[in-house]
Amino acid sequence: MNRYQQLATDFKQLIENETWRSGEKIPSVRVMSRSVSVSAATVLQAYQLLESEGWLKAKPQSGYFVSPKVERVSTDSPNDPPPRTEYKDELYEYLRDSSEVEAPLGLALPDPQLYPFQALTRHLARAGRQMPLNSPVADLPPGNEQLRRLIAQRYVRNGIVVSHQDIVITSGAMEALNLSLQVVTTPGDHVVIEDPVFYGAIEATQRSQLNVVSVTVDPIKGIDLRGLEEAFQRKSVTACWLMPNYQNPTGALYSDSSKKKIVDLANRYEVNLIEDDVYAELHFSDCKPKPLKYWDENDRVLLCGSFSKSLCPGYRIGWVVNRKLSERLQKQQLLSTLSSSFPIQQGVAHYLQYESYDNHLRKLRKELALRQQQYIKFIEFTFPKGTQVFSSAGGYFLWVKLPEELHTSLLYKQLIAQGVSFGYGNLFSVQGLYQNCIRLNISFELNEDTQRALQQMAELAKTELFGHLSQ
C-alpha cells in the first residue's frame, strides 16, 4: 500500500468514527502535510482518492468537506477477513474494570496524590507562555533539546556516560519500548521475555508477530541466567526485553553481577537488549541501581525510561537511549505517533530546571517504603496461613504467593464485582502460570478503603481454601 493510500484509509477511519462529521471542512492540504510529515502532493493524492470514492467533496476556493454517508463507496471486499483484534479481551476487561474501582490495587499506575501536580501545572503554564513559535518543528523527534540535556545530565551523574544526542523523547515508556522492539525485530523473530512479566511485553510481542521465549524470574534471585543463555543458544534470538530494576510484577532487583553477565551474553550471541527501567528512581536505599546500559560498551542496549512513575503520571513523557539506532527510532516515531506533546516536553524541562526533582524523589521514596511495610504487616496478619509476601527494595508492587490450591483468577472474578481489584498471576505469563499469585499496587494509602479491599481478598481466599481442604 502506498503512503497516500494509507493516509486515505486513516482518514476514512476518522470519518467513520465521526471525528470529522458530514459537512465539516477538513484541514487544508498544506496544514495536513505538516501535521503528518509528508509532502503536500501525497496528501492531495489521498484527498483526491477519497473524493473519487465519495468520501469528500471539493469546493472551489474553500477546500475539502466530508460527504454525506449515502454518497460514499465501500472499498471493502465481501471476502475480506474481519480486522484482527490487537488485544486479548481478558486483558482489556481487566484494565477497564480495575480502573473503575475505588481502591485500584490492580493497576500499574501510582497514587497521583504522591506527585507535585500543582508545581508541574505552574511550570507547564510558564513554559507555554515562553514557548517559541517554532516549537512544533523544533521539538519533533528526537524531542525537546533542553529536556534531553537534563535527562542526559542525570545519567552522567549516575555513571552512565550518554549524550543528549543519544536520547529520543517518546510518548511514555510504552512507546519507547514498542519503538525499540520495532526497530530491532521483524515478524517471525524470536524474542526473550521474562516470566512472570509485565503484560505489556506479552501484548507488544504478540502484536508484532514475534515468537516468544520466556525465561523465569525469581522474586529474590532475579533472572535465571542459565535459562537465559540456553534460550540464546537454542533459538536464533534477535532481542531480549528485560526489567532488571524492581521488575514488574515480582519487584525483583537483578544483582550487578547478573546485569554484567546479561550484557556479556548479549554481546556473545549478538542479541539486542531492550531495557525497561521505569522504576529505577524509586529505590529505597541510598544508591540508585545501575541499568544494563552501565555495562554496555557496544551500544547494544536500548535503555527505556519515563517520568510516569517518578514525577508526572499521565504526562506521557518517556525516552530511549541508544546512539547507534537513534535515527531509526526517530523515523519509526515520525511514521507512527509523529512525536510526544510539545507543551508537555517544555513544561517538564522547565520543572527539572527550576525545581528540585531530587527533593521530590526523596519524599516519594520515603512514603513508598513506609506504605510497603504497612501493607506487608496487614497482609501477614489477615491473609491465609502459608501466604508468602515478596517485598522489594524499591518500586511499588508486592508479589504475593497464596497457597497452591487457590486460583487467583477465580478470586478476581468474584471480587471485581464487589469493587476490589488486583493483578492475578496468569496475566503475567505467556504460559498461564502463577495461578496462585497476585500483584498488589501498594502506592495508595492504607486507608479504610484499601484495608477493606485487602480484608475482602483475605476472607475470600480463606473461604476458598477451606472449601478445597474439606473436599
Helices and strands as residue ranges (DSSP letters): H 3-16, H 29-36, H 40-52, E 56-59, E 63-66, G 69-71, H 89-98, G 112-114, H 117-130, H 135-138, H 145-157, G 164-166, E 167-170, H 172-184, E 190-195, H 199-207, E 211-218, E 222-223, H 225-234, E 237-242, H 256-269, E 272-276, G 292-295, E 301-306, E 318-321, H 326-334, H 342-354, H 357-382, E 388-390, E 397-401, H 408-416, E 423-424, G 425-428, E 437-441, H 448-469
